[in-house]
Amino acid sequence: MRLGKLIFPGPPAVVVPAFMAKQVLRSIAITHLHAVKLYGLPPHHFDPFDRMIIAQAMVEQMTVLTSDREFEKYPIDVIWCGR
């Protein structure tokens, strides 16, 4: 289901890889360790995709960039951006 929150200047299959290469970003696969962490998260946030990002940040000890204030309810490092 598309919520229309992301607007791309072209086809995502072209734009996203080009942007990632330009910014020297890499993707991160979802592993069983992330799934286990996700299962144990308290239900502060109800978006399953965001919960997986939170679980990955916890397991990988990574910082999350977000404008979603629900993320502050979890013990992760956040850089606030956007809204």
N, C-alpha and C positions, 0 to 999 in steps of 0.2 A: 504494500500500500504506500503510495507516495503522498507525503504531507505537503509538498510544495515548498519546503523550507530552504532547499538548495537550488540555486539558479546557476547553471553552467553556461559559459560563453560558447559552447559547442557540445558535441557528443561526449558524455562522461567517459566513455571508453577511450577517447583520445585526450581529453582535457586533464583527467585525473593523473594518468601516468606521466604526462608532460610536466604538470605542476610538481609532482613528487620528485621527478628527476631534477628539476630546476632548484628545488628547495633542499635537495639531498635528503629526502625522507625515505624511510623504509616501512613496509607494512609489517604487521606482527600477526602470526598465526594464532588461532585459538587452540589451546591445548587442554588436555585433561586436568592439568593443574589449575587452569583458569576456571574450568567448569566446577571443580571441587570448591574453589574459593567462592564462586558465584552462589552455589547452593547454600553456603553458610552466611551469606550477607543478610543483615537485618533489612526488613522491607521498607526502607525510607524512600526509595525511588522505585517507581513502578514501570518504567520503560525498560524492557528486557535488553535492548541494545546498549543503553547507558549503563545498566547494571554490569554487563559484560566488560565495558570499558573500565569501570570501577574495579572489577575483579582483576583484570589484566594489570591495571596500575598498581594494585596491591602486590600481586605476585612478582611482577617485574621491577618493582620499586621505581616506577616512572611517574612523571608529573603529567597532569591532564590540563589541557587548555579548554576552558568552557565558559559559557555565560549562564549555565544552569546552576542555580543556588542550591539545588537538592544535593549536589556533589559534596557540599561542605559538611554534610551529615555523616560522611565516611572518613576514616583516617588515611587520607591520601593527600599528597601535595597537589595544589591546584594553582594555576595562573588564571586569574579572572580576565576575561576578554569579552568583547561584544557589548551587549546591552548595558 
